Amino acid sequence: MEKTYYPKAAEITEEWVVVDANGQTLGRVSSQVAALLLGKHKPNFTPGVDTGTHVVVVNCEKITVTGNKMTEKYYYRHSQYPGGLVEISLKDQLAKHPDRVIRAAVWGMLPHNKYGRRVIKKLRIYAGPEHPHEGQQPKPFSLGKE
């Protein structure tokens, strides 16, 4: 009987990539970022094992969406007080907190458990083209649509 492969701690390498979201579609960027975070691009991918890559997303304020989502898509949060439901449109969210748009989309594509909460911490999102992670020597990652 053949044994199932399970990556050892010494075999897991920490990698960093930079994703430029300028002019990219929200869902396409998010799905590829989620796959990078989970490590699905690596040959030693194992479900439930953190083999993923650290991802730095820049220019998140310049993402695009199709259709009328800018005005018709809403994000909701609640203050836990009666009548405390707050809704904000995608257009306003991009103006105030553009990083939350990508974080919400990527979180929806990750497992909603301890593993997913650990993986989402490897995601860093910045509104502009600058980021403070040059010390980690991140490699640029092409999303295909350039």
N, C-alpha and C positions, 0 to 999 in steps of 0.2 A: 504494500500500500504506500502511495506517495504522500509525503507530508505537505501541508499547506505552508506557503511562504509567509513569513512574518518579519518585517524589517527590524533589525536591531537598532539600538540607539546610536551606535557608531556609524551605521550606514545612512542615517538621515542627515542631510546637509542643509544648512540654512542659506537660502538664496534670497536676494532682493531684486525686484523689478520695478520699473517706473512705467506707468500707463498714462498716456496723454489722452484725455477725454475730449479734447477740442474738436467740435463738429461731429462727434460720434453720437449714435443713438443710445438712449439710456438703457434699454433692455439688453442690447447687444454688448455694451460695455460691462454691465452688471453680470451677465451670465459668464463672460470670459474671466472676469475678476473672481467670481465665485469658484470657477474651476481651478484657477491658479491657487487660491487660498486652500482648497481641499487637496491639491497636489495631483489632480487627475491627469496632468500633462507628464508626470514622471513614470518611468517604467516600474518603480517599486511602490506604486499606489496601492494602498490597502485601506478598505473602508474602516473608519473608526480609529485610524492611526494618523497622527498629525505629521504628515510628510510634506505639507504645503509650503508655499513660498510667501515671503513678506511682500505685500503689494503697496506701492505708493501711487495714488491717483492724483494727477495734477490737472489744472484747468477744468475742474468739475463744474464751474459756473457756466461753461460754454457748451454743455451738452444739448442735444436736440431730442425732440419727441415727435411722433407722427400724429396726424389728426388734430383734434381739438383738446388734447390732453393738457396743454398749458393752462387752460381756463377751466376745464371740466374735471380734472383729476384733483382730489383733495386728500390731504393727510390729516389724521385725527389724533388727538391726545386728550387725556382727561385729567383734571386736577384732583380727582377723588373727592371733590365736594359736590353737593347737589347742584345740578345745572352747570357743571364745570367742563362740559365738552367744548373743546376748541378745535376748529377746523381751519386749515390754511390751504390755499390753492398751490399747485405746482409752480406757477409763475411767481407768487409771493415767497414761497419757500426757497426758490432759487435765488431770489434777491436777498433774503435775510440769512439763510443757512444753507448754502448749496451743498455742503458736505452731507447733510442729513438725507438728501434725495438719493444719493448713491448708496449711502449706508443702509437705508430702508430697503432699497431694491436688492442689494446683495444679501442682506439678512433674510429676505424672503426666499432666497435660493439655497440657503444653508440649513443643515439640520437644526431643529429647535430643541437642543438638549445641551448637556455639558460640553460635548465635543464642538458644537456650533458656537457656543459662547467663547470657547478657547480660540477657535479659528478666527472669529471676527476681530479679535484683538491684534491680528497681524495686518489689518487693513488701516492704512493712513491716507486721509483724503485732504486735499488742499484746493482752495478756490482758484488760486493763481498758478503761474508756472514755476514758482519757487518752492523748495522743500528743504528741511534741515537734515536730510539723511544722506548727504554726500559721503560721510565717513563709512557707510556700509557699502559703498561702491555699487549702487543699483544699476542693473542693465536695462536699457530701454526695451520695451516689449511692444511689438507691432500688433495692432488689432485687425489687420487685414485691409480695412478701408482707409487708405491714405490719400 
